[in-house]
Amino acid sequence: MQVDYIIVGLGLAGLAFTKELDKNNQSYVVFEDNSQNSSIVAGGMYNPVILKRFTPVWNAVGQLKIALPFYKELEIQFNKKYDYPVDIYRIFKSVEEQNNWFFACDKPSLSNYMIPKIVKENFYGIKADYGYGKLINTGRIDTKRLLNDYRNLLIEKGIFKNESFKYSELSISEEKIRYKNIKASKIVFCEGFGMKQNPFFNELPMQEAKGELITIYAPDLNIDFLIKAPVFVLPLGNNHYRVGATFNWRDKSKLPTEDGKKELVEKLESFITVPYEIVEHSAGIRPTIKDRRPIVGKHFQYKNLAILNGLGTRGVMIAPTVAKELYNHLEKGSELDKEISVTRFY
């Protein structure tokens, strides 16, 4: 088998890069062993505002200009809905936060998203003594459904390998690489937390953070917007809501824990007063880099090995942009943004 690219990992990074290959008529094969599931368990929100401090997310407006048409194309391709517009209501904890909200609303990069007023409406079952700040033009990507559909498409095409990638069987020469019976021009590693096992890139400074979420059934809550407080509460439809997420920098297992569930429940019940039932509990490892920027680019020694990783908590926003940048870098020789380039660590 001969292809232009081998892709290792099919989270949002791997999916976005294969779409760039499709657009440019490049052939590829994908290896995925289900060992990393941060894209599957992610909340999937796109939102250009850091809601803790009311500051802009890095390069968010530019990312959304690429990301929203990207997901629209996938909806057309599969004739399914993945993008669900959802407003966000941020619960204020104090008058100071209210003042900070109005100050942030004046920033040009945020004015299209932040409404410059305090929402004082009472929503049944929610405690918000100081009201809410409202964000618009935000939403959720159903990453689980999208990735499942995309995987099935690659299986039908015969270019999906549901197996672990064995680095010891990779043979590298200046012009080509070989893996088992596959010859390729380049290989791109999109492994998320799996990078820690990759001998070519495992010295890069990943600060992986475990995140846990629960899904609840709460028929009395009856909201169609995301609430952001100590945790987020995201409507999924049919009275189901996703609640998250924890940040654990020590536990590197992918299994949900009782401690994680307890933390989520305590934070949820600090502002939700209606009864609910927990119907699902999940966990994943976020591939976060110490400077909160992705890692993109070529290996310092082997120029036909590349990495696309470190998307962190905002993968749905940033994946299409960095995938496009990496493709143009590998195929057209364009320079990578210094803030995302792997060379900042070499």
VEXDREN-2710 file (C-alpha; in Angstrom, 1 decimal):
% VEXDREN-2710
k/r/px/py/pz
1/MET/0.0/0.0/0.0
2/GLN/1.4/3.4/-1.0
3/VAL/-0.1/6.7/0.3
4/ASP/1.0/10.3/0.6
5/TYR/0.4/10.4/4.4
6/ILE/0.0/8.2/7.4
7/ILE/-2.1/9.8/10.2
8/VAL/-1.9/8.5/13.7
9/GLY/-4.9/9.5/15.8
10/LEU/-8.5/10.4/14.9
11/GLY/-9.6/13.0/17.3
12/LEU/-10.5/16.5/16.1
13/ALA/-6.8/17.2/15.1
14/GLY/-6.6/14.0/13.0
15/LEU/-10.0/14.6/11.4
16/ALA/-9.2/18.2/10.5
17/PHE/-5.9/17.3/8.9
18/THR/-7.4/14.5/6.8
19/LYS/-10.0/17.0/5.5
20/GLU/-7.1/19.2/4.3
21/LEU/-5.7/16.1/2.6
22/ASP/-9.1/15.4/0.9
23/LYS/-9.3/19.0/-0.3
24/ASN/-5.9/18.6/-2.0
25/ASN/-6.4/15.1/-3.4
26/GLN/-3.8/13.6/-1.2
27/SER/-4.1/9.9/-0.2
28/TYR/-3.8/8.7/3.4
29/VAL/-4.4/5.9/5.9
30/VAL/-5.4/6.5/9.6
31/PHE/-4.4/4.5/12.6
32/GLU/-6.6/4.8/15.7
33/ASP/-6.7/2.5/18.7
34/ASN/-9.3/4.3/20.9
35/SER/-6.7/4.9/23.6
36/GLN/-7.4/8.6/23.7
37/ASN/-10.9/10.0/24.0
38/SER/-10.5/13.7/25.0
39/SER/-12.4/14.8/21.8
40/ILE/-15.2/12.3/22.5
41/VAL/-15.8/13.4/26.1
42/ALA/-15.3/17.1/25.4
43/GLY/-18.1/19.6/25.9
44/GLY/-17.6/20.7/22.3
45/MET/-18.3/24.3/22.9
46/TYR/-17.0/27.2/20.8
47/ASN/-16.8/30.4/22.6
48/PRO/-14.2/33.2/22.1
49/VAL/-14.4/34.5/25.7
50/ILE/-12.5/33.2/28.7
51/LEU/-15.4/33.3/31.2
52/LYS/-13.3/33.3/34.3
53/ARG/-11.7/36.7/33.5
54/PHE/-13.8/37.9/30.6
55/THR/-10.8/38.1/28.3
56/PRO/-10.5/37.1/24.6
57/VAL/-9.4/33.6/23.7
58/TRP/-6.1/33.6/21.7
59/ASN/-6.8/34.1/18.0
60/ALA/-10.5/33.2/18.6
61/VAL/-12.1/35.3/15.9
62/GLY/-9.7/34.1/13.2
63/GLN/-10.3/30.5/14.4
64/LEU/-14.1/30.8/14.2
65/LYS/-13.9/32.2/10.7
66/ILE/-12.4/28.9/9.6
67/ALA/-14.1/26.5/12.0
68/LEU/-17.7/27.4/11.5
69/PRO/-17.6/26.8/7.7
70/PHE/-15.5/23.7/8.3
71/TYR/-18.3/22.1/10.4
72/LYS/-21.0/23.3/8.0
73/GLU/-19.2/21.4/5.2
74/LEU/-19.2/18.3/7.3
75/GLU/-22.9/18.7/8.0
76/ILE/-23.5/18.9/4.2
77/GLN/-21.2/15.9/3.6
78/PHE/-23.0/13.6/6.0
79/ASN/-26.4/15.3/5.8
80/LYS/-26.5/15.4/9.6
81/LYS/-26.5/18.2/12.2
82/TYR/-23.3/18.7/14.3
83/ASP/-23.4/22.4/15.1
84/TYR/-25.9/23.5/17.7
85/PRO/-26.0/27.3/18.4
86/VAL/-26.2/27.8/22.2
87/ASP/-26.2/31.1/24.1
88/ILE/-24.2/31.2/27.3
89/TYR/-25.3/32.7/30.6
90/ARG/-22.5/33.4/33.0
91/ILE/-23.6/33.6/36.6
92/PHE/-22.1/36.6/38.4
93/LYS/-20.7/36.1/41.9
94/SER/-20.4/39.8/42.8
95/VAL/-20.9/43.4/41.8
96/GLU/-17.3/43.5/40.9
97/GLU/-17.8/40.8/38.3
98/GLN/-20.7/42.7/36.9
99/ASN/-18.5/45.7/36.5
100/ASN/-15.7/43.6/34.9
101/TRP/-18.3/42.3/32.4
102/PHE/-19.3/45.8/31.2
103/PHE/-15.6/46.7/30.9
104/ALA/-15.0/43.6/28.7
105/CYS/-18.0/44.3/26.5
106/ASP/-16.3/47.5/25.2
107/LYS/-13.4/45.4/23.7
108/PRO/-13.8/45.3/19.9
109/SER/-12.9/41.7/19.7
110/LEU/-15.7/40.7/22.2
111/SER/-18.5/43.1/21.2
112/ASN/-20.1/40.7/18.8
113/TYR/-20.5/38.1/21.6
114/MET/-21.0/39.9/24.9
115/ILE/-24.3/41.6/25.6
116/PRO/-23.7/44.8/27.6
117/LYS/-26.4/44.4/30.2
118/ILE/-27.1/42.3/33.3
119/VAL/-29.7/39.6/32.7
120/LYS/-31.9/39.6/35.9
121/GLU/-34.5/37.1/34.7
122/ASN/-35.3/34.4/37.3
123/PHE/-34.9/30.9/35.8
124/TYR/-36.6/28.1/37.8
125/GLY/-34.2/26.0/39.8
126/ILE/-31.1/28.2/39.3
127/LYS/-29.6/30.4/42.0
128/ALA/-28.1/33.7/40.6
129/ASP/-28.3/36.5/43.1
130/TYR/-26.3/38.9/41.0
131/GLY/-27.8/38.0/37.7
132/TYR/-26.1/36.8/34.5
133/GLY/-23.9/38.0/31.7
134/LYS/-25.1/36.7/28.3
135/LEU/-23.0/35.6/25.3
136/ILE/-24.4/35.1/21.8
137/ASN/-22.9/33.7/18.6
138/THR/-21.6/30.7/20.6
139/GLY/-22.5/27.0/20.3
140/ARG/-21.7/23.3/20.6
141/ILE/-20.3/20.8/18.2
142/ASP/-21.5/17.2/18.7
143/THR/-18.0/15.8/18.6
144/LYS/-18.9/12.3/19.5
145/ARG/-21.4/11.9/16.7
146/LEU/-19.1/13.6/14.2
147/LEU/-16.1/11.5/15.0
148/ASN/-18.2/8.3/14.9
149/ASP/-19.6/9.2/11.5
150/TYR/-16.2/10.1/10.2
151/ARG/-14.6/7.0/11.4
152/ASN/-17.3/4.9/9.7
153/LEU/-16.6/6.7/6.4
154/LEU/-12.9/5.9/6.6
155/ILE/-13.7/2.3/7.4
156/GLU/-16.0/2.1/4.3
157/LYS/-13.1/3.6/2.2
158/GLY/-10.7/1.0/3.6
159/ILE/-8.3/3.6/4.9
160/PHE/-8.9/3.1/8.7
161/LYS/-6.7/0.8/10.8
162/ASN/-8.2/0.1/14.2
163/GLU/-4.9/-0.8/15.9
164/SER/-2.1/0.6/18.0
165/PHE/0.7/2.2/16.1
166/LYS/4.0/0.5/16.8
167/TYR/6.8/3.1/16.6
168/SER/9.5/0.4/16.5
169/GLU/8.2/-0.7/13.1
170/LEU/8.5/2.7/11.5
171/SER/11.4/3.0/9.0
172/ILE/12.5/6.5/8.1
173/SER/14.6/7.6/5.1
174/GLU/15.2/11.0/3.7
175/GLU/12.5/10.7/1.0
176/LYS/10.1/8.0/2.2
177/ILE/8.9/6.3/5.3
178/ARG/7.7/2.7/5.6
179/TYR/5.4/1.2/8.2
180/LYS/4.8/-2.5/7.9
181/ASN/3.4/-2.9/4.3
182/ILE/2.7/0.8/3.9
183/LYS/4.9/3.3/2.1
184/ALA/4.3/7.0/2.6
185/SER/5.9/10.4/2.0
186/LYS/5.0/11.8/5.4
187/ILE/3.5/10.9/8.8
188/VAL/1.5/13.2/11.1
189/PHE/1.0/12.3/14.8
190/CYS/-2.3/13.6/16.2
191/GLU/-2.3/11.4/19.3
192/GLY/-3.3/13.8/22.1
193/PHE/-2.1/12.5/25.4
194/GLY/-0.7/9.5/23.5
195/MET/2.3/11.7/22.6
196/LYS/3.8/10.8/26.0
197/GLN/4.5/7.3/24.5
198/ASN/5.8/8.6/21.2
199/PRO/9.6/8.3/21.1
200/PHE/9.9/11.0/18.5
201/PHE/8.0/13.7/20.4
202/ASN/7.7/12.6/24.0
203/GLU/10.2/15.1/25.3
204/LEU/7.9/18.0/24.4
205/PRO/6.4/19.7/27.5
206/MET/2.8/18.4/27.7
207/GLN/0.9/19.1/30.9
208/GLU/-1.9/16.7/30.5
209/ALA/-5.1/17.4/32.6
210/LYS/-7.7/14.8/33.2
211/GLY/-11.3/16.0/32.9
212/GLU/-14.5/14.3/34.1
213/LEU/-18.0/15.1/33.1
214/ILE/-21.5/13.8/34.1
215/THR/-24.7/13.8/32.1
216/ILE/-27.8/14.4/34.1
217/TYR/-31.6/14.0/33.5
218/ALA/-33.3/17.0/35.0
219/PRO/-36.9/17.5/33.7
220/ASP/-37.6/20.5/35.9
221/LEU/-34.6/22.5/34.7
222/ASN/-36.0/23.4/31.3
223/ILE/-33.3/25.7/29.9
224/ASP/-32.0/25.9/26.3
225/PHE/-28.8/27.8/27.1
226/LEU/-25.5/26.9/28.7
227/ILE/-25.0/28.0/32.3
228/LYS/-21.5/28.8/33.4
229/ALA/-20.8/28.9/37.1
230/PRO/-18.4/26.7/39.1
231/VAL/-19.2/24.1/36.4
232/PHE/-21.0/24.4/33.1
233/VAL/-24.4/22.9/32.5
234/LEU/-24.9/22.3/28.7
235/PRO/-28.4/21.3/27.3
236/LEU/-28.3/18.2/25.1
237/GLY/-32.1/18.0/24.5
238/ASN/-34.8/15.8/26.0
239/ASN/-34.1/17.2/29.5
240/HIS/-30.5/15.9/29.5
241/TYR/-27.6/18.1/30.4
242/ARG/-23.8/17.7/30.3
243/VAL/-22.1/19.0/33.4
244/GLY/-18.4/19.6/33.7
245/ALA/-15.6/19.7/33.9
246/THR/-13.0/18.8/36.4
247/PHE/-9.3/19.5/36.1
248/ASN/-7.0/16.9/37.6
249/TRP/-3.2/17.3/37.0
250/ARG/-2.2/14.2/38.9
251/ASP/-4.4/11.4/37.8
252/LYS/-3.5/10.1/34.3
253/SER/-6.0/7.3/34.1
254/LYS/-8.9/7.6/31.7
255/LEU/-11.4/6.1/34.1
256/PRO/-14.1/8.2/35.8
257/THR/-13.7/8.4/39.6
258/GLU/-15.9/8.8/42.6
259/ASP/-13.9/11.9/43.6
260/GLY/-14.5/13.5/40.3
261/LYS/-18.2/12.8/40.5
262/LYS/-18.4/14.2/44.0
263/GLU/-16.6/17.4/42.9
264/LEU/-19.0/17.8/40.0
265/VAL/-22.1/17.2/42.2
266/GLU/-21.0/19.6/44.9
267/LYS/-20.3/22.4/42.4
268/LEU/-23.5/21.7/40.5
269/GLU/-25.6/21.8/43.6
270/SER/-24.1/25.2/44.6
271/PHE/-26.4/26.8/42.0
272/ILE/-28.9/24.2/40.8
273/THR/-31.9/23.4/43.1
274/VAL/-34.0/21.1/41.0
275/PRO/-33.8/17.3/41.4
276/TYR/-31.8/15.3/38.8
277/GLU/-30.5/11.9/38.0
278/ILE/-26.9/11.1/36.8
279/VAL/-27.2/8.9/33.7
280/GLU/-23.6/9.0/32.5
281/HIS/-20.1/9.6/33.9
282/SER/-17.1/9.9/31.6
283/ALA/-13.5/11.0/31.6
284/GLY/-10.7/11.9/29.3
285/ILE/-7.1/13.4/29.2
286/ARG/-6.8/16.9/27.7
287/PRO/-3.5/17.3/25.8
288/THR/-2.5/20.7/27.2
289/ILE/0.8/22.5/26.6
290/LYS/2.4/24.6/29.3
291/ASP/2.0/27.9/27.3
292/ARG/-1.6/27.0/26.3
293/ARG/-0.7/26.9/22.6
294/PRO/-0.8/23.9/20.2
295/ILE/2.2/22.0/19.1
296/VAL/2.5/22.0/15.3
297/GLY/5.3/21.3/12.9
298/LYS/8.1/19.0/11.8
299/HIS/10.4/16.8/13.9
300/PHE/13.7/18.6/14.4
301/GLN/15.6/15.7/12.7
302/TYR/13.2/13.8/10.5
303/LYS/11.5/16.3/8.3
304/ASN/8.9/13.9/7.0
305/LEU/7.6/13.4/10.6
306/ALA/5.2/16.0/11.9
307/ILE/3.0/16.6/15.0
308/LEU/-0.4/18.2/15.4
309/ASN/-1.2/18.2/19.1
310/GLY/-1.9/20.2/22.3
311/LEU/-5.3/21.6/21.3
312/GLY/-6.4/21.6/25.0
313/THR/-9.9/22.6/25.9
314/ARG/-10.8/24.5/22.7
315/GLY/-10.2/21.8/20.1
316/VAL/-13.4/22.4/18.2
317/MET/-12.3/26.0/17.5
318/ILE/-8.6/25.6/16.8
319/ALA/-8.3/22.2/15.0
320/PRO/-9.4/23.4/11.5
321/THR/-7.0/26.4/11.7
322/VAL/-3.9/24.6/12.8
323/ALA/-4.6/21.7/10.5
324/LYS/-4.6/24.1/7.5
325/GLU/-1.4/25.8/8.8
326/LEU/0.4/22.5/9.1
327/TYR/-0.7/21.3/5.7
328/ASN/0.5/24.5/4.0
329/HIS/3.8/24.2/6.0
330/LEU/4.4/20.7/4.9
331/GLU/3.3/21.0/1.3
332/LYS/3.9/24.6/0.4
333/GLY/6.7/25.6/2.7
334/SER/4.8/28.4/4.4
335/GLU/6.0/29.5/7.8
336/LEU/4.1/28.5/10.9
337/ASP/2.9/31.0/13.4
338/LYS/5.7/31.2/16.0
339/GLU/3.2/30.8/18.8
340/ILE/2.2/27.3/17.7
341/SER/5.4/26.1/16.0
342/VAL/7.1/23.1/17.6
343/THR/10.4/24.9/17.1
344/ARG/9.7/27.1/20.2
345/PHE/10.8/24.0/22.2
346/TYR/13.9/23.0/20.2
END
